Amino acid sequence: MMEKRFSLLTITVVLLAGCSLAPKYTRPGAPVPASWPSGPAYDNAQVSPGAPVSADLNWRDFFTDERLRKVIETALENNRDLRTAVLNVERARAVYGIARADLLPTVNATGRGAKQRVPADLSRSGNTETPEEYNVNLGISSWEIDFFGRIRSLKDKALEEYLATEQARHGAQLLLVSEVATAYLAFAADRETLKMAQSTQDTQQAAYDLIRKRVDVGLSPELDLRQAQTRVDAARVDVALYSRLVAQDENALDLLVGSKVPAELLPDNLTLVSPAREISPGISSEVLLLRPDILQAENLLKAANANIGAARATLFPRISLTTSFGTTSTELSGLFRSGSESWNFAPQIVVPIFDARSWSALKVVKVEQEIAVAQYEKAIQTAFREVADALAVRGTVEEQLSAQQSLVEAVSETYRLSNARYAKGIDSFLGVLDAQRSLYAAQQGLIAVRLTRFANQVRLYAVMGGGSR
């Protein structure tokens, strides 16, 4: 009996050492240049050599504004999209556990008892009989021995899909962090513009009241009064517009955070928001391979690669085993007496002869693998373009900001001189209106450029793959 069990164990071990039919995985080459773009737009994109790269910088270290950090932390706790991503990871982990468990036999213990009355005309002895049978068994029911690696390929596929889901969760977290920061900055910019519009309305209203008095005493023509009214009404339009935008920005931020953001955490303007840390893009574009979406695409490519092995294995014989050992007796009390042992060993092999579906299925999974390669390469190309765009902004935004500040100063002085010349009766009020309009537009542009600079820091951090999780 022991020799038979040992032989069974030996056969099982030999069969388990079977081969895998999955093709050897080789990472496709990155279809992008090895270095970042160069040219006039990128000359000022580099930072000091000591700046960290995005992958080495946790978001808590990247963002220096304490209030923004608290808003992001709340979003990571409450955001429903991120919660769904986390649950998807748990689900994928469970699916992988099921696939891995298929490699192991399912062992069951069974107990059975039977008793029946056999009439005399049906019994062999010619007398009425009441036979009894009792048995207890421990056995394996139809265990597929993975000789050609079908189950292992499916297990590897489930593992890579699980890892892809984990990368999707990381990507969702990075996206949420960047979206919250961007919405926070947009709220600050729109609130600052609203306050500027309100201040402009007050200034224009005061100018309108002064001109109306001058018109009443005959010192100014009525045309000046009507022209002043156009600026008052234009300021009123902007106040209403930016009041709506600020409310919508707050609503968008509340949705991202998953709860109402406390008023004390909301910024009044961009100047009160501490800028994020500067990061380095590195020298080589290989850093893109650490982006969550690219790692996710590569995991899905590996899963498609493993699926080819499973499809190939269906073309080969499938071996399964049913076996059990236990004890059997005609009496319940005799189940565990000497000599009542019983065993069963029933291997089965199924050899596919003709099944056209198997070849079509193999063609399907090969095409799916080619699609996964294309998607992986497209993810790298998209990432390269996103980083290049962010570097182009960083390489030019400082010059744009400097020019915009100079423009505001020049137009502000023009407005002051135009107003003084009008007060002395040298120029018409039309010159003052033009200067006011130009100053207001230049101030709006300055806020927009500062927002672009701040938001691009966040975007560069995100498109470079973010930091630790």
C-alpha positions in Angstrom: 0.0 0.0 0.0 2.8 2.4 0.9 4.6 1.6 -2.3 1.6 2.5 -4.4 1.2 5.8 -2.6 4.9 6.5 -3.1 4.6 5.7 -6.8 1.6 8.0 -7.1 3.5 10.9 -5.4 6.5 10.4 -7.7 4.3 10.5 -10.8 2.6 13.6 -9.5 5.9 15.4 -8.9 7.2 14.5 -12.3 4.1 15.8 -14.0 4.1 19.0 -12.0 7.5 19.8 -13.4 6.0 20.3 -16.8 6.9 23.1 -19.3 5.2 26.4 -20.0 4.2 27.3 -23.5 4.0 31.0 -23.0 6.4 33.0 -25.2 9.4 34.6 -23.4 8.5 38.2 -22.5 10.8 40.9 -23.9 10.0 44.6 -23.2 9.4 46.5 -26.4 11.7 49.3 -27.2 10.5 52.8 -26.3 9.3 54.5 -29.5 10.5 58.0 -28.3 13.9 59.8 -28.3 16.2 58.9 -25.5 16.6 62.5 -24.4 14.2 65.4 -23.9 13.5 67.9 -26.7 15.8 70.9 -27.2 15.4 74.3 -28.7 14.6 77.9 -27.7 11.5 76.9 -25.8 13.5 74.4 -23.6 16.6 76.4 -22.9 15.4 77.6 -19.5 13.5 74.4 -18.6 16.4 72.8 -16.6 16.7 73.5 -12.9 19.6 73.3 -10.5 21.4 69.9 -10.5 20.4 69.3 -6.9 16.7 69.3 -7.7 15.0 65.9 -7.1 13.3 63.9 -9.8 9.5 63.4 -9.6 9.8 59.7 -8.8 11.9 60.3 -5.7 9.6 63.0 -4.3 6.5 62.2 -2.2 3.5 64.5 -2.8 3.7 65.7 0.8 7.3 66.9 0.1 6.5 68.3 -3.3 3.7 70.6 -2.1 4.9 73.1 0.5 1.6 74.9 1.2 0.2 73.5 4.5 -3.4 74.3 3.7 -3.2 72.6 0.3 -1.7 69.5 1.9 -4.7 69.2 4.3 -7.1 69.6 1.3 -5.3 66.8 -0.6 -5.2 64.5 2.5 -9.0 64.9 2.9 -9.5 64.1 -0.8 -7.4 60.9 -0.5 -9.6 59.8 2.3 -13.0 60.7 0.9 -12.8 60.7 -2.9 -15.2 58.0 -4.4 -13.2 57.4 -7.6 -10.1 56.6 -5.6 -12.1 54.4 -3.3 -13.4 52.5 -6.3 -9.8 52.1 -7.6 -8.8 50.6 -4.2 -11.7 48.2 -4.2 -10.8 47.2 -7.8 -7.3 46.3 -6.4 -8.9 44.1 -3.7 -11.1 42.4 -6.3 -8.1 41.7 -8.6 -6.1 40.3 -5.7 -9.0 37.9 -4.9 -9.2 36.8 -8.6 -5.5 36.1 -8.6 -5.9 34.0 -5.5 -8.5 31.9 -7.3 -6.3 31.4 -10.3 -3.3 30.5 -8.2 -5.4 28.0 -6.2 -6.2 26.1 -9.4 -2.7 24.8 -9.3 -3.5 22.9 -6.1 -5.8 19.9 -5.7 -9.1 20.2 -4.0 -9.1 17.7 -1.2 -12.5 16.6 0.3 -13.5 14.3 3.1 -16.7 12.3 2.5 -18.7 10.0 4.6 -21.5 7.8 3.3 -23.9 5.2 4.6 -26.4 3.0 2.7 -28.9 0.5 3.8 -31.6 -1.1 1.7 -34.1 -4.0 1.7 -33.7 -6.6 -1.1 -36.7 -8.9 -1.7 -36.2 -12.6 -1.7 -36.8 -13.0 -5.5 -34.1 -10.5 -6.2 -31.5 -11.7 -3.8 -28.9 -14.3 -4.7 -29.6 -16.3 -1.6 -33.3 -16.5 -2.2 -34.0 -14.9 1.1 -34.9 -11.3 2.0 -31.8 -9.3 2.8 -31.0 -6.0 4.3 -27.4 -5.1 3.1 -25.5 -2.2 4.7 -22.5 -0.3 3.5 -20.5 2.5 5.2 -17.4 4.3 4.0 -15.2 7.3 4.9 -12.9 8.6 2.2 -10.3 11.4 1.7 -9.8 12.2 -1.9 -9.1 14.5 -4.9 -11.8 15.1 -7.4 -10.7 15.7 -11.0 -7.5 17.6 -10.4 -5.9 18.8 -13.6 -2.2 18.3 -13.6 -0.7 21.3 -15.3 1.8 19.4 -17.5 1.7 21.9 -20.3 1.4 25.1 -18.2 -2.2 26.1 -19.0 -3.2 26.8 -15.4 0.2 28.4 -14.6 -0.2 30.7 -17.6 -3.7 31.7 -16.4 -2.3 32.3 -13.0 0.4 34.5 -14.4 -2.2 36.4 -16.4 -4.3 37.0 -13.3 -1.1 38.1 -11.4 -0.2 40.7 -14.1 -3.8 41.9 -14.2 -3.7 42.3 -10.5 -0.5 44.3 -10.7 -2.0 46.4 -13.5 -4.9 47.2 -11.2 -2.5 48.3 -8.5 -0.8 50.6 -10.9 -4.2 51.9 -11.9 -4.8 52.7 -8.3 -1.5 54.5 -8.0 -2.3 56.4 -11.2 -5.8 57.4 -9.9 -4.2 58.7 -6.7 -1.6 60.7 -8.6 -4.3 62.1 -10.9 -6.5 63.0 -7.9 -3.6 64.8 -6.2 -2.8 66.8 -9.3 -6.5 67.6 -10.0 -7.1 68.8 -6.4 -4.0 71.0 -6.6 -5.0 72.4 -10.0 -8.5 73.1 -8.8 -7.2 74.8 -5.7 -4.9 77.1 -7.7 -7.8 77.9 -10.2 -10.0 78.8 -7.2 -7.3 81.1 -5.9 -6.7 82.8 -9.3 -10.4 83.4 -9.9 -11.0 84.7 -6.4 -8.1 87.1 -6.9 -9.5 88.2 -10.3 -12.9 88.7 -8.6 -11.5 91.0 -6.0 -9.7 92.9 -8.7 -12.9 93.2 -10.7 -14.7 94.5 -7.6 -12.0 97.0 -6.9 -12.1 98.1 -10.5 -15.9 98.5 -10.3 -15.5 100.7 -7.2 -12.9 102.8 -9.0 -15.0 103.2 -12.1 -18.1 104.0 -10.1 -16.2 106.8 -8.3 -14.9 108.1 -11.6 -18.4 108.0 -13.0 -19.8 110.0 -10.0 -17.1 112.6 -10.4 -17.6 113.1 -14.1 -21.4 113.3 -13.6 -20.8 116.3 -11.2 -18.5 117.9 -13.8 -21.2 117.4 -16.5 -23.8 119.0 -14.2 -21.7 122.1 -13.8 -20.7 122.2 -17.5 -17.0 121.3 -17.1 -17.3 118.0 -19.1 -19.3 116.9 -22.1 -22.1 114.3 -21.6 -20.0 112.0 -23.9 -17.5 111.6 -21.1 -20.3 110.5 -18.8 -21.5 107.8 -21.2 -18.0 106.6 -21.8 -17.4 106.3 -18.1 -20.7 104.4 -17.8 -19.4 101.7 -20.2 -16.5 100.9 -17.9 -18.8 100.7 -14.9 -21.0 98.3 -16.7 -18.1 96.2 -18.0 -16.8 95.9 -14.5 -20.2 94.8 -13.3 -20.2 92.1 -15.9 -16.8 90.8 -14.8 -17.9 90.9 -11.1 -20.9 88.7 -12.0 -18.8 86.4 -14.2 -16.0 85.8 -11.7 -18.5 85.4 -8.8 -20.0 82.5 -10.8 -16.6 81.1 -11.6 -15.5 81.2 -8.0 -18.6 79.4 -6.9 -18.1 76.7 -9.6 -14.5 76.3 -8.7 -15.5 75.7 -5.1 -18.1 73.2 -6.2 -15.5 71.3 -8.3 -13.0 71.3 -5.4 -15.7 70.0 -3.0 -16.5 67.2 -5.5 -12.8 66.2 -5.8 -12.3 66.3 -2.0 -15.5 64.4 -1.4 -16.7 66.8 1.3 -17.1 70.5 1.9 -13.7 72.2 2.1 -13.6 74.4 5.2 -13.4 78.1 4.5 -10.2 78.6 6.5 -8.4 76.2 4.0 -9.4 78.2 0.9 -6.9 80.7 -0.5 -7.8 84.4 -1.1 -5.3 84.8 -3.9 -2.4 83.1 -5.6 0.2 85.1 -3.7 -0.9 83.4 -0.5 -0.2 79.9 -1.9 3.3 78.6 -1.4 4.8 77.4 -4.7 5.6 73.7 -5.0 9.2 72.5 -5.1 11.1 72.5 -8.3 11.8 69.1 -9.8 14.2 67.9 -12.4 13.1 65.9 -15.5 16.3 64.0 -15.5 18.5 63.5 -18.5 17.0 60.4 -20.1 13.4 59.8 -21.1 13.7 56.3 -19.5 12.2 57.8 -16.4 8.8 57.6 -18.2 8.9 53.8 -17.7 8.1 54.4 -14.0 4.9 56.2 -14.7 1.9 54.3 -13.3 0.0 54.3 -16.6 3.0 52.9 -18.5 3.6 50.3 -15.8 -0.1 49.4 -16.0 0.2 49.0 -19.8 3.2 46.8 -19.5 1.5 44.6 -16.9 -1.4 44.2 -19.3 1.1 43.3 -22.1 2.6 40.6 -19.8 -0.9 39.3 -19.1 -1.6 39.0 -22.8 1.7 37.3 -23.3 0.8 34.7 -20.6 -2.6 34.2 -22.2 -0.9 32.9 -25.3 0.6 30.1 -23.2 -2.8 29.2 -21.9 -4.2 29.1 -25.5 -1.3 27.0 -26.8 -1.8 24.5 -24.0 -5.3 23.8 -25.0 -3.9 22.2 -28.2 -2.1 19.6 -26.1 -3.4 16.7 -24.0 -5.1 17.5 -20.7 -4.4 15.2 -17.8 -6.6 15.0 -14.7 -6.6 12.8 -11.7 -9.3 11.5 -9.4 -8.2 9.5 -6.4 -9.2 8.7 -2.9 -8.4 6.4 0.0 -10.4 5.5 3.1 -12.2 2.7 4.8 -15.3 0.7 3.9 -17.3 -1.7 5.9 -20.7 -3.4 6.0 -21.0 -2.3 9.6 -20.7 1.2 11.0 -18.6 -0.2 13.9 -16.2 -1.9 11.5 -15.1 1.2 9.6 -11.8 1.5 11.3 -11.0 -2.2 11.8 -7.9 -3.8 10.3 -8.4 -4.8 6.6 -11.2 -2.3 5.9 -8.9 0.1 3.9 -10.0 1.0 0.4 -8.5 3.2 -2.4 -9.3 4.5 -5.8 -7.0 5.8 -8.5 -8.5 7.1 -11.8 -6.2 9.2 -14.0 -7.7 10.5 -17.3 -6.1 12.0 -20.4 -8.0 13.9 -23.0 -6.2 14.3 -26.3 -7.6 17.0 -28.7 -8.0 15.6 -32.2 -9.9 18.3 -34.0 -11.4 21.5 -32.6 -11.2 24.5 -35.0 -12.1 26.8 -32.1 -8.8 26.3 -30.4 -6.8 27.5 -33.3 -9.1 30.6 -33.7 -8.8 31.2 -29.9 -5.0 31.1 -30.3 -5.2 33.6 -33.1 -7.3 35.9 -31.0 -4.9 36.0 -28.0 -2.0 36.6 -30.4 -3.8 39.6 -31.9 -4.7 40.8 -28.3 -1.0 40.6 -27.5 -0.1 42.8 -30.5 -2.8 45.3 -29.5 -1.3 45.4 -26.0 2.1 46.2 -27.5 0.6 49.0 -29.5 -1.2 50.4 -26.4 2.0 50.2 -24.4 4.0 52.1 -27.1 1.2 54.7 -27.4 1.2 55.2 -23.6 5.0 56.0 -23.8 4.5 58.3 -26.7 1.7 60.2 -25.0 3.8 60.5 -21.8 6.7 61.9 -23.7 4.5 64.5 -25.4 3.0 65.5 -22.0 6.4 65.9 -20.4 7.7 67.8 -23.4 4.7 70.2 -23.3 5.3 70.8 -19.6 9.0 71.5 -20.2 8.1 73.9 -23.0 5.9 75.8 -20.6 8.6 75.9 -17.9 11.2 77.0 -20.4 9.1 80.0 -21.4 6.8 81.0 -18.5 9.4 82.9 -16.5 10.1 85.2 -19.4 6.4 85.6 -20.1 5.8 86.4 -16.4 8.6 89.0 -16.4 7.3 90.6 -19.5 3.7 90.6 -18.2 4.8 92.3 -14.9 6.7 94.9 -17.0 3.6 95.4 -19.1 1.4 96.0 -16.0 3.8 98.6 -14.7 4.0 100.4 -18.0 0.2 100.4 -18.5 -0.3 101.5 -14.9 2.0 104.5 -15.4 0.2 105.2 -18.7 -3.1 105.3 -16.9 -1.8 107.6 -14.2 -0.5 110.1 -16.8 -3.7 109.9 -18.9 -5.8 110.6 -15.9 -3.6 113.6 -14.9 -3.8 115.0 -18.5 -7.6 114.6 -18.5 -7.8 116.4 -15.1 -5.9 119.3 -16.5 -8.0 119.4 -19.6 -5.2 118.5 -22.0 -6.7 115.2 -23.3 -10.1 113.8 -23.7 -11.6 111.1 -21.5 -11.2 108.6 -24.3 -7.5 108.3 -23.5 -8.3 107.6 -19.9 -10.7 104.8 -20.9 -8.2 103.2 -23.2 -5.6 103.2 -20.4 -8.1 101.8 -17.9 -9.1 99.0 -20.3 -5.4 98.1 -21.0 -4.5 98.2 -17.3 -7.4 95.9 -16.4 -6.5 93.4 -19.2 -2.8 93.4 -18.2 -3.7 92.7 -14.6 -5.9 89.8 -15.7 -3.1 88.5 -17.9 -0.6 88.7 -15.0 -2.9 86.5 -12.8 -3.3 84.1 -15.7 0.4 83.7 -16.3 1.1 83.2 -12.6 -1.6 80.5 -12.6 0.0 78.9 -15.6 3.4 78.8 -13.8 2.0 77.3 -10.6 -0.3 74.8 -12.4 2.5 73.7 -14.7 4.7 72.7 -11.7 1.9 70.4 -10.6 1.4 69.1 -14.1 5.1 68.3 -14.6 5.2 66.5 -11.3 2.2 64.4 -12.4 3.3 63.6 -16.0 6.7 62.6 -14.7 5.0 59.9 -12.6 4.8 61.4 -9.2 6.6 60.1 -6.1 6.2 57.2 -3.7 2.7 56.0 -2.9 
